[in-house]
């Protein structure tokens, strides 16, 4: 199966996933197509707060350093809180499309997010669902 194209993506645009420091956009379109399908199932918009991050930017904003999930183009943070966050986590878990679901629901509602990625690490298992401290 070939990599999808942006024309197949219904709800998202490339600029939503660009690195905040350099403007690069190196997202996997198959990952974004999965987000698109999730958006369809949920029936409400998903606002992306972080998509691709170049290694330098990721090192500045994340404890995962130069090699975090966002540097792969297969991770995104969705700004969401309350009942919608619960529905997002439930649907993401049930579908099995995402191997990483991080929950940050503390602080102001406009800063709360759910991290989603579809990374695999067969040689060292990672948590499927976690909460940020």
VMD Tcl script that draws the C-alpha trace (Angstrom):
set ca {
  {0.00 0.00 0.00}
  {1.39 3.41 -0.92}
  {1.69 6.40 1.39}
  {-1.49 8.54 1.40}
  {-1.49 12.05 -0.03}
  {-2.75 15.29 1.52}
  {-5.71 15.12 -0.88}
  {-6.94 12.08 1.06}
  {-6.89 13.97 4.37}
  {-10.26 15.54 5.20}
  {-9.81 17.47 8.43}
  {-6.15 18.51 8.74}
  {-3.69 20.77 6.91}
  {0.11 20.56 6.72}
  {0.62 23.85 8.60}
  {-1.00 22.33 11.74}
  {1.90 19.90 12.02}
  {4.90 22.14 11.30}
  {7.75 22.45 13.79}
  {7.27 25.64 15.81}
  {10.93 26.67 15.52}
  {11.92 25.94 11.92}
  {8.66 25.35 10.05}
  {9.60 21.86 8.84}
  {6.72 19.43 8.34}
  {7.82 15.81 8.17}
  {4.69 14.01 9.26}
  {3.76 10.52 8.18}
  {0.60 10.89 6.13}
  {-0.53 7.41 7.16}
  {-0.41 8.64 10.79}
  {-2.40 11.76 9.87}
  {-4.92 9.62 7.97}
  {-5.42 7.63 11.18}
  {-6.02 10.92 13.04}
  {-8.45 11.87 10.30}
  {-10.38 8.62 10.81}
  {-10.40 9.23 14.58}
  {-11.80 12.73 13.98}
  {-14.59 11.24 11.85}
  {-15.51 8.72 14.57}
  {-15.53 11.38 17.30}
  {-17.62 13.89 15.36}
  {-15.86 16.99 16.72}
  {-12.72 18.94 15.70}
  {-9.27 17.95 16.94}
  {-6.94 20.91 17.48}
  {-3.28 20.01 17.07}
  {-0.91 21.79 19.45}
  {2.21 19.93 18.37}
  {3.00 17.67 15.44}
  {6.46 17.32 13.95}
  {9.35 18.72 16.02}
  {12.87 18.93 14.70}
  {15.36 17.28 17.08}
  {16.62 20.64 18.39}
  {13.12 21.92 19.19}
  {12.11 18.62 20.79}
  {15.19 18.76 23.02}
  {14.13 22.24 24.15}
  {10.52 21.37 25.03}
  {10.52 17.67 25.98}
  {12.32 15.30 28.30}
  {12.65 12.87 25.37}
  {15.53 14.96 23.96}
  {16.70 14.78 20.36}
  {14.97 11.47 19.59}
  {11.44 11.81 20.99}
  {8.26 10.57 19.32}
  {7.52 13.93 17.71}
  {10.84 13.82 15.81}
  {9.58 10.77 13.88}
  {6.54 12.46 12.34}
  {4.35 9.79 13.91}
  {3.10 11.71 16.98}
  {0.78 14.62 17.72}
  {-0.61 16.42 20.75}
  {-4.30 17.31 20.66}
  {-5.52 20.28 22.73}
  {-8.55 18.86 24.50}
  {-10.10 18.59 27.96}
  {-13.10 17.34 29.91}
  {-15.61 14.95 28.38}
  {-14.09 15.35 24.91}
  {-10.69 14.23 26.27}
  {-12.31 11.17 27.83}
  {-13.99 10.30 24.51}
  {-10.70 10.80 22.63}
  {-8.79 8.49 24.97}
  {-11.57 5.88 24.87}
  {-11.80 5.84 21.06}
  {-7.99 5.88 20.68}
  {-7.65 2.93 23.06}
  {-10.45 0.87 21.54}
  {-9.22 1.21 17.98}
  {-5.72 -0.08 18.69}
  {-4.24 2.28 16.08}
  {-2.16 4.20 18.62}
  {0.62 2.55 20.62}
  {1.22 5.60 22.80}
  {-1.48 7.66 24.53}
  {-0.27 10.29 26.98}
  {-2.75 12.18 29.13}
  {-2.11 15.70 30.45}
  {-5.30 17.03 32.02}
  {-3.89 19.33 34.70}
  {-3.69 23.11 34.70}
  {-5.75 25.53 32.61}
  {-8.18 23.86 30.20}
  {-6.62 25.59 27.18}
  {-3.25 23.89 27.96}
  {-4.54 20.34 28.51}
  {-3.74 17.78 25.85}
  {-3.68 14.15 24.80}
  {-0.54 12.83 23.10}
  {-1.06 10.19 20.39}
  {1.57 8.19 18.51}
  {1.83 4.91 16.64}
  {5.45 4.03 17.37}
  {6.64 0.51 18.06}
  {9.68 -0.60 19.99}
  {9.87 -4.40 19.92}
  {13.26 -4.51 21.66}
  {12.10 -2.38 24.61}
  {8.37 -2.18 25.33}
  {6.95 1.24 26.11}
  {3.84 2.13 28.06}
  {0.70 2.25 25.95}
  {-1.13 4.67 28.23}
  {0.42 7.14 30.66}
  {-0.21 10.35 32.54}
  {2.24 13.24 32.57}
  {3.50 14.10 36.06}
}
mol new
graphics top color blue
foreach p $ca { graphics top sphere $p radius 0.5 }
foreach p [lrange $ca 0 end-1] q [lrange $ca 1 end] { graphics top cylinder $p $q radius 0.2 }
display resetview
